[in-house]
Amino acid sequence: MFRHNATDSKERILYVKKQTTDIDSIMEKYPGEPQYLISLLQDVQAQYSYISEENIRFICDHVGVPVTKAWSVLTFYRSFNIEPRGEHLVRVCCGTACHLKGAERIAEDLERHLCVQREHTTEDMHFTLETINCPGACAVAPVVMVDDDYLGATNQADVRNYLKKL
């Protein structure tokens, strides 16, 4: 089983404080103008893999837009994340070809072994489990993506073995 010890709450608090300090260096790259909202959101997400509520407020203050404007951008574009993500992103393709070749069984197996539901992150922040529609690798279905690696023609055991190495 892949259950890891939960991160101590003090460590999470220190992580958030570090984000607050580091965001200043990102915001210094952009003038305080509304047209830089999306660029700032992208850079903050690239740094932290998600955008915290606190960082959203800092960005909005910097570019002079209401928080509701940032929320509309963040919720419109699927590429933005407003929840913390794990160190490793595990995406199971559930498109037609992968579904027919057993992707659902792989996703269920990962939920059990990682002790996390789909679209959520493990308590230790090591893995985020997501399902996706199609990464464009139907010829090697079923496909599981781990970070930038594609595991094609895979099964539950192959995926578990791969994750053990991380």
N, C-alpha and C positions, 0 to 999 in steps of 0.2 A: 504494500500500500504506500502511496506517496504522501500521506499526511505528514506535514512538517510542523514543528512547534510554532505556535502562534507568536507573532512578533509582539514584544513587550510594548505596552502603551507608551512608555517613555521614549522608546525608539521612534514610534510614529510621530510623537510631538516634536522630537528633534528633527525629523525628516521634514515636517511642515515648516519649522522655523528656518531650516536651511533653504527651502524653496523661496521663502519670503526674501531672504538675503540675496539669493542668486538672481531673482527676477529683475532686480534693479539693473544688473549688467545687460540683460536682454532689452529692457525698455530704453536704455541709453542709446541704442542703435537707431531708434525711430523718433522722429519729431512727434510732438503731442498733437496730432491731427487725426480726425476720424477715419481718413482713408487708410490708415495703417492698422486698423483693428484686426483684420484677418491675418495680416502678416505677423503681428505680435502673438495672436492666438496660436498660429502655426509654430512659431519659434518656441513658445512656452511648452506646447505639447511635445515638440521634438526633444526638449530638454528633460521633461518629467514624465512623458508618456500619457499624461492627462492634464486637465486644467482645473485646478481647485477653485472653489467659490471665492476664496480670499484673493487668488491671483486674478480672477475675473474682475473683481472690484478694483484692484490695482491698475489693471490694463485700462478699464473704463475711465478711471480717474485720469490716467495719463493721456488718453486720446480724446477725452471730453465727450464721451457718449454715455447714455444711460445703460445701466446693467441689462435692462430688457432688450436692448439692441444686441448686446453680446449674446444673450440667451437665445435670441432668434437665430443668430448665425450658428451658434453651437449645436442647436437642436435641428437645424435644417441640413447641415452637412454631416453625413454619417462618419466622416473621417475624424471628427473631433470626439474626444472622450472627456466626460465630466466626472467619471469615477476612477479611482486609482486602479492601475493595471499592474499585473504581475511582471516579474523580471522576464518571463518567457510567455509569449502569446501562442496559444495552441488553437488553431482554427480547423474545424472539421467541415469539409464540403458536404452539404446536404442537397446539392443539385440533383437533377434527375438521374444522370449516369452513376453518380456516387451513391445516391439513395438505393438504386437497384442493386448495387454491388456491396451493400452492407454498412453504409456510413452511419446509419442510425444505431446499429449495434456498437460501433466504435465510440460514438458519442456517449451512449449510455455507460459503456465500460469506463470511459474517462471520468464521467461524473462520479462513479463509484470509487475509483482508485485515487482520484485527486481530492475526493470529498468536497466537491464544489458543483453548483448548478451551472448550466450553460449561461453565458453572458455575465459570469461573475468571476471573481478572483479568489484564490485560496487565501486563508487567513494569514499565512506567512508571506504573502505577496510574491510567491515564487511563480505561480502559473495563473494565467487568465484563460478561461475556456470559452470559445465562441463557435457558433456555427455560421457558415457563409453559404451563399447560393452557388457560386461557381468561380473558381480561380482560373478557369480556362485550361484545365489539364484533364479533360474528360477521357482521353485515350488511356490514361493510367489510373482510372477510378478503381477503388475509392481513394481520395486524396486527403491527407491531413497536412496542414502547414504548421511547422513549428518555427516561429520567428520567420526567417527568410528561406528556410529549407522546406522543400516539397517532399513528402513521403508518399510515393505513388504505389498503386496496387498493394496497399497495405492492409493490415488487420490489427486486431486488438493487441496481440502479443508484440508485434513489431513496434507499435506506437509506445507501449509501456516500456519496452527495452530501450528505445530511443530516449525517452524522457528520463530514465534512470541515469543516463550518461550526463545529464545536464546539472 
